[in-house]
Amino acid sequence: MTTRSTVVQCHPVPDSFNAALGAALIEGLTATEPEAPAVHRIAMGDVVPDELAGHLYLVFPTWWGGLPSPLLGLIQERLGPWVDEGRRGPSPWAGVTRLHCLTTYGSPKANNRLQGEPGRRLVERTVASLCAPGVEVAWRAIYGLDGVGDDHLGRQLDALRRDPLAVIG
């Protein structure tokens, strides 16, 4: 049995570096998995299915230390009843076995550590707890994007095209 991947990309600018990260990830997944990933660009108005299972990749910029509003809205809409209302039973993401976040930060890693990385904490503590037991969680980030050269960014894109699980940074 194969597990189809789902990529949720969240950046409102189609020619942004974050969109390029999503495209490189999709290219890598398409080359290495038996089935092409489902792709949803939520900042462009795509609708994500209510229930998700398998491998979920979230590709987004970290803004003001947190998730961009379309992604936060998706998480609140789908998982909020299990967090805020104490809903019982499995969440609609209970079938997600791999939860990988691919994000960018404009500021250096030290700044984000001082802020407490609230977006990362939300994903690793709350979202992961509503996925499959033993879900594989990975946070892959490029920090200090505003001061990184094009050659470095190009290497990150190439790494994702070759290996969608590549460590970036």
MODELLER restraints for C-alpha pairs under 7 A, 6 or more apart:
rsr = mdl.restraints
at = mdl.atoms
rsr.add(forms.Gaussian(group=physical.xy_distance, feature=features.Distance(at['CA:3:A'], at['CA:54:A']), mean=5.29, stdev=0.5))
rsr.add(forms.Gaussian(group=physical.xy_distance, feature=features.Distance(at['CA:3:A'], at['CA:55:A']), mean=6.94, stdev=0.5))
rsr.add(forms.Gaussian(group=physical.xy_distance, feature=features.Distance(at['CA:4:A'], at['CA:35:A']), mean=6.25, stdev=0.5))
rsr.add(forms.Gaussian(group=physical.xy_distance, feature=features.Distance(at['CA:4:A'], at['CA:37:A']), mean=6.04, stdev=0.5))
rsr.add(forms.Gaussian(group=physical.xy_distance, feature=features.Distance(at['CA:4:A'], at['CA:54:A']), mean=5.96, stdev=0.5))
rsr.add(forms.Gaussian(group=physical.xy_distance, feature=features.Distance(at['CA:4:A'], at['CA:55:A']), mean=6.61, stdev=0.5))
rsr.add(forms.Gaussian(group=physical.xy_distance, feature=features.Distance(at['CA:5:A'], at['CA:37:A']), mean=4.71, stdev=0.5))
rsr.add(forms.Gaussian(group=physical.xy_distance, feature=features.Distance(at['CA:5:A'], at['CA:38:A']), mean=6.35, stdev=0.5))
rsr.add(forms.Gaussian(group=physical.xy_distance, feature=features.Distance(at['CA:5:A'], at['CA:54:A']), mean=6.07, stdev=0.5))
rsr.add(forms.Gaussian(group=physical.xy_distance, feature=features.Distance(at['CA:5:A'], at['CA:55:A']), mean=4.57, stdev=0.5))
rsr.add(forms.Gaussian(group=physical.xy_distance, feature=features.Distance(at['CA:5:A'], at['CA:56:A']), mean=5.90, stdev=0.5))
rsr.add(forms.Gaussian(group=physical.xy_distance, feature=features.Distance(at['CA:6:A'], at['CA:37:A']), mean=5.31, stdev=0.5))
rsr.add(forms.Gaussian(group=physical.xy_distance, feature=features.Distance(at['CA:6:A'], at['CA:38:A']), mean=4.66, stdev=0.5))
rsr.add(forms.Gaussian(group=physical.xy_distance, feature=features.Distance(at['CA:6:A'], at['CA:39:A']), mean=5.91, stdev=0.5))
rsr.add(forms.Gaussian(group=physical.xy_distance, feature=features.Distance(at['CA:6:A'], at['CA:55:A']), mean=6.16, stdev=0.5))
rsr.add(forms.Gaussian(group=physical.xy_distance, feature=features.Distance(at['CA:6:A'], at['CA:56:A']), mean=4.95, stdev=0.5))
rsr.add(forms.Gaussian(group=physical.xy_distance, feature=features.Distance(at['CA:6:A'], at['CA:57:A']), mean=6.16, stdev=0.5))
rsr.add(forms.Gaussian(group=physical.xy_distance, feature=features.Distance(at['CA:7:A'], at['CA:37:A']), mean=6.64, stdev=0.5))
rsr.add(forms.Gaussian(group=physical.xy_distance, feature=features.Distance(at['CA:7:A'], at['CA:38:A']), mean=6.12, stdev=0.5))
rsr.add(forms.Gaussian(group=physical.xy_distance, feature=features.Distance(at['CA:7:A'], at['CA:39:A']), mean=4.81, stdev=0.5))
rsr.add(forms.Gaussian(group=physical.xy_distance, feature=features.Distance(at['CA:7:A'], at['CA:40:A']), mean=6.24, stdev=0.5))
rsr.add(forms.Gaussian(group=physical.xy_distance, feature=features.Distance(at['CA:7:A'], at['CA:56:A']), mean=6.03, stdev=0.5))
rsr.add(forms.Gaussian(group=physical.xy_distance, feature=features.Distance(at['CA:7:A'], at['CA:57:A']), mean=4.73, stdev=0.5))
rsr.add(forms.Gaussian(group=physical.xy_distance, feature=features.Distance(at['CA:7:A'], at['CA:58:A']), mean=6.03, stdev=0.5))
rsr.add(forms.Gaussian(group=physical.xy_distance, feature=features.Distance(at['CA:8:A'], at['CA:39:A']), mean=6.06, stdev=0.5))
rsr.add(forms.Gaussian(group=physical.xy_distance, feature=features.Distance(at['CA:8:A'], at['CA:40:A']), mean=4.89, stdev=0.5))
rsr.add(forms.Gaussian(group=physical.xy_distance, feature=features.Distance(at['CA:8:A'], at['CA:41:A']), mean=5.92, stdev=0.5))
rsr.add(forms.Gaussian(group=physical.xy_distance, feature=features.Distance(at['CA:8:A'], at['CA:42:A']), mean=6.85, stdev=0.5))
rsr.add(forms.Gaussian(group=physical.xy_distance, feature=features.Distance(at['CA:8:A'], at['CA:57:A']), mean=6.17, stdev=0.5))
rsr.add(forms.Gaussian(group=physical.xy_distance, feature=features.Distance(at['CA:8:A'], at['CA:58:A']), mean=4.96, stdev=0.5))
rsr.add(forms.Gaussian(group=physical.xy_distance, feature=features.Distance(at['CA:8:A'], at['CA:59:A']), mean=6.15, stdev=0.5))
rsr.add(forms.Gaussian(group=physical.xy_distance, feature=features.Distance(at['CA:9:A'], at['CA:22:A']), mean=6.22, stdev=0.5))
rsr.add(forms.Gaussian(group=physical.xy_distance, feature=features.Distance(at['CA:9:A'], at['CA:40:A']), mean=6.19, stdev=0.5))
rsr.add(forms.Gaussian(group=physical.xy_distance, feature=features.Distance(at['CA:9:A'], at['CA:41:A']), mean=4.75, stdev=0.5))
rsr.add(forms.Gaussian(group=physical.xy_distance, feature=features.Distance(at['CA:9:A'], at['CA:42:A']), mean=6.37, stdev=0.5))
rsr.add(forms.Gaussian(group=physical.xy_distance, feature=features.Distance(at['CA:9:A'], at['CA:58:A']), mean=6.04, stdev=0.5))
rsr.add(forms.Gaussian(group=physical.xy_distance, feature=features.Distance(at['CA:9:A'], at['CA:59:A']), mean=4.64, stdev=0.5))
rsr.add(forms.Gaussian(group=physical.xy_distance, feature=features.Distance(at['CA:9:A'], at['CA:60:A']), mean=6.01, stdev=0.5))
rsr.add(forms.Gaussian(group=physical.xy_distance, feature=features.Distance(at['CA:10:A'], at['CA:41:A']), mean=5.82, stdev=0.5))
rsr.add(forms.Gaussian(group=physical.xy_distance, feature=features.Distance(at['CA:10:A'], at['CA:42:A']), mean=5.52, stdev=0.5))
rsr.add(forms.Gaussian(group=physical.xy_distance, feature=features.Distance(at['CA:10:A'], at['CA:43:A']), mean=5.03, stdev=0.5))
rsr.add(forms.Gaussian(group=physical.xy_distance, feature=features.Distance(at['CA:10:A'], at['CA:59:A']), mean=6.13, stdev=0.5))
rsr.add(forms.Gaussian(group=physical.xy_distance, feature=features.Distance(at['CA:10:A'], at['CA:60:A']), mean=4.88, stdev=0.5))
rsr.add(forms.Gaussian(group=physical.xy_distance, feature=features.Distance(at['CA:10:A'], at['CA:71:A']), mean=6.56, stdev=0.5))
rsr.add(forms.Gaussian(group=physical.xy_distance, feature=features.Distance(at['CA:11:A'], at['CA:18:A']), mean=6.65, stdev=0.5))
rsr.add(forms.Gaussian(group=physical.xy_distance, feature=features.Distance(at['CA:11:A'], at['CA:19:A']), mean=6.48, stdev=0.5))
rsr.add(forms.Gaussian(group=physical.xy_distance, feature=features.Distance(at['CA:11:A'], at['CA:43:A']), mean=5.47, stdev=0.5))
rsr.add(forms.Gaussian(group=physical.xy_distance, feature=features.Distance(at['CA:11:A'], at['CA:60:A']), mean=6.12, stdev=0.5))
rsr.add(forms.Gaussian(group=physical.xy_distance, feature=features.Distance(at['CA:11:A'], at['CA:61:A']), mean=6.88, stdev=0.5))
rsr.add(forms.Gaussian(group=physical.xy_distance, feature=features.Distance(at['CA:12:A'], at['CA:43:A']), mean=4.96, stdev=0.5))
rsr.add(forms.Gaussian(group=physical.xy_distance, feature=features.Distance(at['CA:12:A'], at['CA:44:A']), mean=6.14, stdev=0.5))
rsr.add(forms.Gaussian(group=physical.xy_distance, feature=features.Distance(at['CA:18:A'], at['CA:60:A']), mean=6.43, stdev=0.5))
rsr.add(forms.Gaussian(group=physical.xy_distance, feature=features.Distance(at['CA:18:A'], at['CA:61:A']), mean=6.46, stdev=0.5))
rsr.add(forms.Gaussian(group=physical.xy_distance, feature=features.Distance(at['CA:21:A'], at['CA:157:A']), mean=6.12, stdev=0.5))
rsr.add(forms.Gaussian(group=physical.xy_distance, feature=features.Distance(at['CA:22:A'], at['CA:59:A']), mean=5.98, stdev=0.5))
rsr.add(forms.Gaussian(group=physical.xy_distance, feature=features.Distance(at['CA:24:A'], at['CA:157:A']), mean=5.69, stdev=0.5))
rsr.add(forms.Gaussian(group=physical.xy_distance, feature=features.Distance(at['CA:24:A'], at['CA:160:A']), mean=5.66, stdev=0.5))
rsr.add(forms.Gaussian(group=physical.xy_distance, feature=features.Distance(at['CA:24:A'], at['CA:161:A']), mean=5.04, stdev=0.5))
rsr.add(forms.Gaussian(group=physical.xy_distance, feature=features.Distance(at['CA:25:A'], at['CA:160:A']), mean=5.38, stdev=0.5))
rsr.add(forms.Gaussian(group=physical.xy_distance, feature=features.Distance(at['CA:25:A'], at['CA:161:A']), mean=6.05, stdev=0.5))
rsr.add(forms.Gaussian(group=physical.xy_distance, feature=features.Distance(at['CA:25:A'], at['CA:164:A']), mean=5.37, stdev=0.5))
rsr.add(forms.Gaussian(group=physical.xy_distance, feature=features.Distance(at['CA:26:A'], at['CA:37:A']), mean=6.96, stdev=0.5))
rsr.add(forms.Gaussian(group=physical.xy_distance, feature=features.Distance(at['CA:27:A'], at['CA:161:A']), mean=5.63, stdev=0.5))
rsr.add(forms.Gaussian(group=physical.xy_distance, feature=features.Distance(at['CA:28:A'], at['CA:160:A']), mean=5.95, stdev=0.5))
rsr.add(forms.Gaussian(group=physical.xy_distance, feature=features.Distance(at['CA:28:A'], at['CA:161:A']), mean=4.12, stdev=0.5))
rsr.add(forms.Gaussian(group=physical.xy_distance, feature=features.Distance(at['CA:28:A'], at['CA:162:A']), mean=5.72, stdev=0.5))
rsr.add(forms.Gaussian(group=physical.xy_distance, feature=features.Distance(at['CA:28:A'], at['CA:163:A']), mean=5.81, stdev=0.5))
rsr.add(forms.Gaussian(group=physical.xy_distance, feature=features.Distance(at['CA:28:A'], at['CA:164:A']), mean=4.98, stdev=0.5))
rsr.add(forms.Gaussian(group=physical.xy_distance, feature=features.Distance(at['CA:29:A'], at['CA:37:A']), mean=6.82, stdev=0.5))
rsr.add(forms.Gaussian(group=physical.xy_distance, feature=features.Distance(at['CA:29:A'], at['CA:164:A']), mean=5.79, stdev=0.5))
rsr.add(forms.Gaussian(group=physical.xy_distance, feature=features.Distance(at['CA:30:A'], at['CA:36:A']), mean=4.91, stdev=0.5))
rsr.add(forms.Gaussian(group=physical.xy_distance, feature=features.Distance(at['CA:30:A'], at['CA:37:A']), mean=6.65, stdev=0.5))
rsr.add(forms.Gaussian(group=physical.xy_distance, feature=features.Distance(at['CA:40:A'], at['CA:46:A']), mean=5.49, stdev=0.5))
rsr.add(forms.Gaussian(group=physical.xy_distance, feature=features.Distance(at['CA:40:A'], at['CA:47:A']), mean=6.71, stdev=0.5))
rsr.add(forms.Gaussian(group=physical.xy_distance, feature=features.Distance(at['CA:40:A'], at['CA:48:A']), mean=6.16, stdev=0.5))
rsr.add(forms.Gaussian(group=physical.xy_distance, feature=features.Distance(at['CA:42:A'], at['CA:70:A']), mean=6.57, stdev=0.5))
rsr.add(forms.Gaussian(group=physical.xy_distance, feature=features.Distance(at['CA:43:A'], at['CA:70:A']), mean=6.06, stdev=0.5))
rsr.add(forms.Gaussian(group=physical.xy_distance, feature=features.Distance(at['CA:50:A'], at['CA:78:A']), mean=6.86, stdev=0.5))
rsr.add(forms.Gaussian(group=physical.xy_distance, feature=features.Distance(at['CA:50:A'], at['CA:92:A']), mean=6.48, stdev=0.5))
rsr.add(forms.Gaussian(group=physical.xy_distance, feature=features.Distance(at['CA:51:A'], at['CA:92:A']), mean=4.49, stdev=0.5))
rsr.add(forms.Gaussian(group=physical.xy_distance, feature=features.Distance(at['CA:51:A'], at['CA:93:A']), mean=5.75, stdev=0.5))
rsr.add(forms.Gaussian(group=physical.xy_distance, feature=features.Distance(at['CA:52:A'], at['CA:92:A']), mean=6.35, stdev=0.5))
rsr.add(forms.Gaussian(group=physical.xy_distance, feature=features.Distance(at['CA:52:A'], at['CA:93:A']), mean=4.97, stdev=0.5))
rsr.add(forms.Gaussian(group=physical.xy_distance, feature=features.Distance(at['CA:52:A'], at['CA:95:A']), mean=6.42, stdev=0.5))
rsr.add(forms.Gaussian(group=physical.xy_distance, feature=features.Distance(at['CA:52:A'], at['CA:96:A']), mean=6.27, stdev=0.5))
rsr.add(forms.Gaussian(group=physical.xy_distance, feature=features.Distance(at['CA:53:A'], at['CA:93:A']), mean=6.16, stdev=0.5))
rsr.add(forms.Gaussian(group=physical.xy_distance, feature=features.Distance(at['CA:53:A'], at['CA:95:A']), mean=4.07, stdev=0.5))
rsr.add(forms.Gaussian(group=physical.xy_distance, feature=features.Distance(at['CA:53:A'], at['CA:96:A']), mean=4.17, stdev=0.5))
rsr.add(forms.Gaussian(group=physical.xy_distance, feature=features.Distance(at['CA:53:A'], at['CA:97:A']), mean=6.99, stdev=0.5))
rsr.add(forms.Gaussian(group=physical.xy_distance, feature=features.Distance(at['CA:54:A'], at['CA:95:A']), mean=6.08, stdev=0.5))
rsr.add(forms.Gaussian(group=physical.xy_distance, feature=features.Distance(at['CA:54:A'], at['CA:96:A']), mean=4.67, stdev=0.5))
rsr.add(forms.Gaussian(group=physical.xy_distance, feature=features.Distance(at['CA:54:A'], at['CA:97:A']), mean=5.28, stdev=0.5))
rsr.add(forms.Gaussian(group=physical.xy_distance, feature=features.Distance(at['CA:54:A'], at['CA:98:A']), mean=6.52, stdev=0.5))
rsr.add(forms.Gaussian(group=physical.xy_distance, feature=features.Distance(at['CA:55:A'], at['CA:96:A']), mean=5.88, stdev=0.5))
rsr.add(forms.Gaussian(group=physical.xy_distance, feature=features.Distance(at['CA:55:A'], at['CA:97:A']), mean=5.80, stdev=0.5))
rsr.add(forms.Gaussian(group=physical.xy_distance, feature=features.Distance(at['CA:55:A'], at['CA:98:A']), mean=4.49, stdev=0.5))
rsr.add(forms.Gaussian(group=physical.xy_distance, feature=features.Distance(at['CA:55:A'], at['CA:99:A']), mean=6.24, stdev=0.5))
rsr.add(forms.Gaussian(group=physical.xy_distance, feature=features.Distance(at['CA:56:A'], at['CA:96:A']), mean=6.50, stdev=0.5))
rsr.add(forms.Gaussian(group=physical.xy_distance, feature=features.Distance(at['CA:56:A'], at['CA:98:A']), mean=5.88, stdev=0.5))
rsr.add(forms.Gaussian(group=physical.xy_distance, feature=features.Distance(at['CA:56:A'], at['CA:99:A']), mean=4.98, stdev=0.5))
rsr.add(forms.Gaussian(group=physical.xy_distance, feature=features.Distance(at['CA:56:A'], at['CA:100:A']), mean=6.33, stdev=0.5))
rsr.add(forms.Gaussian(group=physical.xy_distance, feature=features.Distance(at['CA:57:A'], at['CA:99:A']), mean=5.96, stdev=0.5))
rsr.add(forms.Gaussian(group=physical.xy_distance, feature=features.Distance(at['CA:57:A'], at['CA:100:A']), mean=4.79, stdev=0.5))
rsr.add(forms.Gaussian(group=physical.xy_distance, feature=features.Distance(at['CA:57:A'], at['CA:101:A']), mean=5.78, stdev=0.5))
rsr.add(forms.Gaussian(group=physical.xy_distance, feature=features.Distance(at['CA:58:A'], at['CA:100:A']), mean=6.23, stdev=0.5))
rsr.add(forms.Gaussian(group=physical.xy_distance, feature=features.Distance(at['CA:58:A'], at['CA:101:A']), mean=4.74, stdev=0.5))
rsr.add(forms.Gaussian(group=physical.xy_distance, feature=features.Distance(at['CA:58:A'], at['CA:102:A']), mean=6.10, stdev=0.5))
rsr.add(forms.Gaussian(group=physical.xy_distance, feature=features.Distance(at['CA:59:A'], at['CA:101:A']), mean=5.97, stdev=0.5))
rsr.add(forms.Gaussian(group=physical.xy_distance, feature=features.Distance(at['CA:59:A'], at['CA:102:A']), mean=4.74, stdev=0.5))
rsr.add(forms.Gaussian(group=physical.xy_distance, feature=features.Distance(at['CA:59:A'], at['CA:103:A']), mean=5.77, stdev=0.5))
rsr.add(forms.Gaussian(group=physical.xy_distance, feature=features.Distance(at['CA:60:A'], at['CA:102:A']), mean=6.51, stdev=0.5))
rsr.add(forms.Gaussian(group=physical.xy_distance, feature=features.Distance(at['CA:60:A'], at['CA:103:A']), mean=5.01, stdev=0.5))
rsr.add(forms.Gaussian(group=physical.xy_distance, feature=features.Distance(at['CA:60:A'], at['CA:104:A']), mean=6.96, stdev=0.5))
rsr.add(forms.Gaussian(group=physical.xy_distance, feature=features.Distance(at['CA:61:A'], at['CA:68:A']), mean=6.86, stdev=0.5))
rsr.add(forms.Gaussian(group=physical.xy_distance, feature=features.Distance(at['CA:61:A'], at['CA:103:A']), mean=5.13, stdev=0.5))
rsr.add(forms.Gaussian(group=physical.xy_distance, feature=features.Distance(at['CA:61:A'], at['CA:104:A']), mean=4.82, stdev=0.5))
rsr.add(forms.Gaussian(group=physical.xy_distance, feature=features.Distance(at['CA:61:A'], at['CA:105:A']), mean=6.44, stdev=0.5))
rsr.add(forms.Gaussian(group=physical.xy_distance, feature=features.Distance(at['CA:62:A'], at['CA:68:A']), mean=6.57, stdev=0.5))
rsr.add(forms.Gaussian(group=physical.xy_distance, feature=features.Distance(at['CA:62:A'], at['CA:103:A']), mean=6.26, stdev=0.5))
rsr.add(forms.Gaussian(group=physical.xy_distance, feature=features.Distance(at['CA:62:A'], at['CA:104:A']), mean=5.78, stdev=0.5))
rsr.add(forms.Gaussian(group=physical.xy_distance, feature=features.Distance(at['CA:62:A'], at['CA:105:A']), mean=5.37, stdev=0.5))
rsr.add(forms.Gaussian(group=physical.xy_distance, feature=features.Distance(at['CA:65:A'], at['CA:112:A']), mean=6.64, stdev=0.5))
rsr.add(forms.Gaussian(group=physical.xy_distance, feature=features.Distance(at['CA:65:A'], at['CA:117:A']), mean=5.77, stdev=0.5))
rsr.add(forms.Gaussian(group=physical.xy_distance, feature=features.Distance(at['CA:65:A'], at['CA:118:A']), mean=6.12, stdev=0.5))
rsr.add(forms.Gaussian(group=physical.xy_distance, feature=features.Distance(at['CA:65:A'], at['CA:119:A']), mean=6.29, stdev=0.5))
rsr.add(forms.Gaussian(group=physical.xy_distance, feature=features.Distance(at['CA:66:A'], at['CA:118:A']), mean=5.64, stdev=0.5))
rsr.add(forms.Gaussian(group=physical.xy_distance, feature=features.Distance(at['CA:66:A'], at['CA:119:A']), mean=4.11, stdev=0.5))
rsr.add(forms.Gaussian(group=physical.xy_distance, feature=features.Distance(at['CA:67:A'], at['CA:119:A']), mean=5.35, stdev=0.5))
rsr.add(forms.Gaussian(group=physical.xy_distance, feature=features.Distance(at['CA:78:A'], at['CA:92:A']), mean=6.87, stdev=0.5))
rsr.add(forms.Gaussian(group=physical.xy_distance, feature=features.Distance(at['CA:79:A'], at['CA:91:A']), mean=6.60, stdev=0.5))
rsr.add(forms.Gaussian(group=physical.xy_distance, feature=features.Distance(at['CA:81:A'], at['CA:87:A']), mean=5.63, stdev=0.5))
rsr.add(forms.Gaussian(group=physical.xy_distance, feature=features.Distance(at['CA:82:A'], at['CA:88:A']), mean=6.86, stdev=0.5))
rsr.add(forms.Gaussian(group=physical.xy_distance, feature=features.Distance(at['CA:82:A'], at['CA:91:A']), mean=6.79, stdev=0.5))
rsr.add(forms.Gaussian(group=physical.xy_distance, feature=features.Distance(at['CA:91:A'], at['CA:130:A']), mean=5.92, stdev=0.5))
rsr.add(forms.Gaussian(group=physical.xy_distance, feature=features.Distance(at['CA:93:A'], at['CA:130:A']), mean=6.43, stdev=0.5))
rsr.add(forms.Gaussian(group=physical.xy_distance, feature=features.Distance(at['CA:93:A'], at['CA:131:A']), mean=5.17, stdev=0.5))
rsr.add(forms.Gaussian(group=physical.xy_distance, feature=features.Distance(at['CA:94:A'], at['CA:130:A']), mean=5.84, stdev=0.5))
rsr.add(forms.Gaussian(group=physical.xy_distance, feature=features.Distance(at['CA:94:A'], at['CA:131:A']), mean=4.09, stdev=0.5))
rsr.add(forms.Gaussian(group=physical.xy_distance, feature=features.Distance(at['CA:94:A'], at['CA:132:A']), mean=4.70, stdev=0.5))
rsr.add(forms.Gaussian(group=physical.xy_distance, feature=features.Distance(at['CA:95:A'], at['CA:131:A']), mean=6.14, stdev=0.5))
rsr.add(forms.Gaussian(group=physical.xy_distance, feature=features.Distance(at['CA:95:A'], at['CA:132:A']), mean=5.22, stdev=0.5))
rsr.add(forms.Gaussian(group=physical.xy_distance, feature=features.Distance(at['CA:96:A'], at['CA:131:A']), mean=5.19, stdev=0.5))
rsr.add(forms.Gaussian(group=physical.xy_distance, feature=features.Distance(at['CA:96:A'], at['CA:132:A']), mean=5.44, stdev=0.5))
rsr.add(forms.Gaussian(group=physical.xy_distance, feature=features.Distance(at['CA:96:A'], at['CA:135:A']), mean=6.92, stdev=0.5))
rsr.add(forms.Gaussian(group=physical.xy_distance, feature=features.Distance(at['CA:97:A'], at['CA:131:A']), mean=6.85, stdev=0.5))
rsr.add(forms.Gaussian(group=physical.xy_distance, feature=features.Distance(at['CA:97:A'], at['CA:132:A']), mean=5.43, stdev=0.5))
rsr.add(forms.Gaussian(group=physical.xy_distance, feature=features.Distance(at['CA:97:A'], at['CA:135:A']), mean=4.59, stdev=0.5))
rsr.add(forms.Gaussian(group=physical.xy_distance, feature=features.Distance(at['CA:97:A'], at['CA:136:A']), mean=6.18, stdev=0.5))
rsr.add(forms.Gaussian(group=physical.xy_distance, feature=features.Distance(at['CA:98:A'], at['CA:135:A']), mean=5.47, stdev=0.5))
rsr.add(forms.Gaussian(group=physical.xy_distance, feature=features.Distance(at['CA:98:A'], at['CA:136:A']), mean=4.60, stdev=0.5))
rsr.add(forms.Gaussian(group=physical.xy_distance, feature=features.Distance(at['CA:98:A'], at['CA:137:A']), mean=6.10, stdev=0.5))
rsr.add(forms.Gaussian(group=physical.xy_distance, feature=features.Distance(at['CA:99:A'], at['CA:135:A']), mean=6.86, stdev=0.5))
rsr.add(forms.Gaussian(group=physical.xy_distance, feature=features.Distance(at['CA:99:A'], at['CA:136:A']), mean=5.97, stdev=0.5))
rsr.add(forms.Gaussian(group=physical.xy_distance, feature=features.Distance(at['CA:99:A'], at['CA:137:A']), mean=4.82, stdev=0.5))
rsr.add(forms.Gaussian(group=physical.xy_distance, feature=features.Distance(at['CA:99:A'], at['CA:138:A']), mean=6.53, stdev=0.5))
rsr.add(forms.Gaussian(group=physical.xy_distance, feature=features.Distance(at['CA:100:A'], at['CA:137:A']), mean=5.61, stdev=0.5))
rsr.add(forms.Gaussian(group=physical.xy_distance, feature=features.Distance(at['CA:100:A'], at['CA:138:A']), mean=4.70, stdev=0.5))
rsr.add(forms.Gaussian(group=physical.xy_distance, feature=features.Distance(at['CA:100:A'], at['CA:139:A']), mean=6.09, stdev=0.5))
rsr.add(forms.Gaussian(group=physical.xy_distance, feature=features.Distance(at['CA:101:A'], at['CA:138:A']), mean=6.17, stdev=0.5))
rsr.add(forms.Gaussian(group=physical.xy_distance, feature=features.Distance(at['CA:101:A'], at['CA:139:A']), mean=4.96, stdev=0.5))
rsr.add(forms.Gaussian(group=physical.xy_distance, feature=features.Distance(at['CA:101:A'], at['CA:140:A']), mean=5.97, stdev=0.5))
rsr.add(forms.Gaussian(group=physical.xy_distance, feature=features.Distance(at['CA:102:A'], at['CA:139:A']), mean=6.41, stdev=0.5))
rsr.add(forms.Gaussian(group=physical.xy_distance, feature=features.Distance(at['CA:102:A'], at['CA:140:A']), mean=4.94, stdev=0.5))
rsr.add(forms.Gaussian(group=physical.xy_distance, feature=features.Distance(at['CA:102:A'], at['CA:141:A']), mean=5.83, stdev=0.5))
rsr.add(forms.Gaussian(group=physical.xy_distance, feature=features.Distance(at['CA:103:A'], at['CA:140:A']), mean=6.39, stdev=0.5))
rsr.add(forms.Gaussian(group=physical.xy_distance, feature=features.Distance(at['CA:103:A'], at['CA:141:A']), mean=4.83, stdev=0.5))
rsr.add(forms.Gaussian(group=physical.xy_distance, feature=features.Distance(at['CA:103:A'], at['CA:142:A']), mean=6.53, stdev=0.5))
rsr.add(forms.Gaussian(group=physical.xy_distance, feature=features.Distance(at['CA:104:A'], at['CA:141:A']), mean=5.43, stdev=0.5))
rsr.add(forms.Gaussian(group=physical.xy_distance, feature=features.Distance(at['CA:104:A'], at['CA:142:A']), mean=4.79, stdev=0.5))
rsr.add(forms.Gaussian(group=physical.xy_distance, feature=features.Distance(at['CA:104:A'], at['CA:143:A']), mean=6.02, stdev=0.5))
rsr.add(forms.Gaussian(group=physical.xy_distance, feature=features.Distance(at['CA:104:A'], at['CA:145:A']), mean=6.60, stdev=0.5))
rsr.add(forms.Gaussian(group=physical.xy_distance, feature=features.Distance(at['CA:105:A'], at['CA:142:A']), mean=6.16, stdev=0.5))
rsr.add(forms.Gaussian(group=physical.xy_distance, feature=features.Distance(at['CA:105:A'], at['CA:143:A']), mean=4.75, stdev=0.5))
rsr.add(forms.Gaussian(group=physical.xy_distance, feature=features.Distance(at['CA:105:A'], at['CA:144:A']), mean=5.79, stdev=0.5))
rsr.add(forms.Gaussian(group=physical.xy_distance, feature=features.Distance(at['CA:105:A'], at['CA:145:A']), mean=5.82, stdev=0.5))
rsr.add(forms.Gaussian(group=physical.xy_distance, feature=features.Distance(at['CA:106:A'], at['CA:143:A']), mean=6.35, stdev=0.5))
rsr.add(forms.Gaussian(group=physical.xy_distance, feature=features.Distance(at['CA:106:A'], at['CA:144:A']), mean=4.77, stdev=0.5))
rsr.add(forms.Gaussian(group=physical.xy_distance, feature=features.Distance(at['CA:106:A'], at['CA:145:A']), mean=4.65, stdev=0.5))
rsr.add(forms.Gaussian(group=physical.xy_distance, feature=features.Distance(at['CA:106:A'], at['CA:146:A']), mean=5.04, stdev=0.5))
rsr.add(forms.Gaussian(group=physical.xy_distance, feature=features.Distance(at['CA:107:A'], at['CA:143:A']), mean=6.09, stdev=0.5))
rsr.add(forms.Gaussian(group=physical.xy_distance, feature=features.Distance(at['CA:107:A'], at['CA:144:A']), mean=4.29, stdev=0.5))
rsr.add(forms.Gaussian(group=physical.xy_distance, feature=features.Distance(at['CA:107:A'], at['CA:145:A']), mean=6.76, stdev=0.5))
rsr.add(forms.Gaussian(group=physical.xy_distance, feature=features.Distance(at['CA:107:A'], at['CA:146:A']), mean=6.95, stdev=0.5))
rsr.add(forms.Gaussian(group=physical.xy_distance, feature=features.Distance(at['CA:108:A'], at['CA:143:A']), mean=5.15, stdev=0.5))
rsr.add(forms.Gaussian(group=physical.xy_distance, feature=features.Distance(at['CA:108:A'], at['CA:144:A']), mean=4.22, stdev=0.5))
rsr.add(forms.Gaussian(group=physical.xy_distance, feature=features.Distance(at['CA:109:A'], at['CA:143:A']), mean=5.42, stdev=0.5))
rsr.add(forms.Gaussian(group=physical.xy_distance, feature=features.Distance(at['CA:109:A'], at['CA:144:A']), mean=6.91, stdev=0.5))
rsr.add(forms.Gaussian(group=physical.xy_distance, feature=features.Distance(at['CA:124:A'], at['CA:137:A']), mean=6.96, stdev=0.5))
rsr.add(forms.Gaussian(group=physical.xy_distance, feature=features.Distance(at['CA:128:A'], at['CA:135:A']), mean=6.75, stdev=0.5))
rsr.add(forms.Gaussian(group=physical.xy_distance, feature=features.Distance(at['CA:140:A'], at['CA:167:A']), mean=6.47, stdev=0.5))
rsr.add(forms.Gaussian(group=physical.xy_distance, feature=features.Distance(at['CA:140:A'], at['CA:168:A']), mean=6.06, stdev=0.5))
rsr.add(forms.Gaussian(group=physical.xy_distance, feature=features.Distance(at['CA:141:A'], at['CA:168:A']), mean=6.34, stdev=0.5))
rsr.add(forms.Gaussian(group=physical.xy_distance, feature=features.Distance(at['CA:141:A'], at['CA:169:A']), mean=5.58, stdev=0.5))
rsr.add(forms.Gaussian(group=physical.xy_distance, feature=features.Distance(at['CA:142:A'], at['CA:168:A']), mean=6.48, stdev=0.5))
rsr.add(forms.Gaussian(group=physical.xy_distance, feature=features.Distance(at['CA:142:A'], at['CA:169:A']), mean=4.30, stdev=0.5))
rsr.add(forms.Gaussian(group=physical.xy_distance, feature=features.Distance(at['CA:143:A'], at['CA:169:A']), mean=6.60, stdev=0.5))
rsr.add(forms.Gaussian(group=physical.xy_distance, feature=features.Distance(at['CA:156:A'], at['CA:168:A']), mean=5.95, stdev=0.5))
rsr.add(forms.Gaussian(group=physical.xy_distance, feature=features.Distance(at['CA:159:A'], at['CA:166:A']), mean=6.14, stdev=0.5))
rsr.add(forms.Gaussian(group=physical.xy_distance, feature=features.Distance(at['CA:160:A'], at['CA:166:A']), mean=5.82, stdev=0.5))
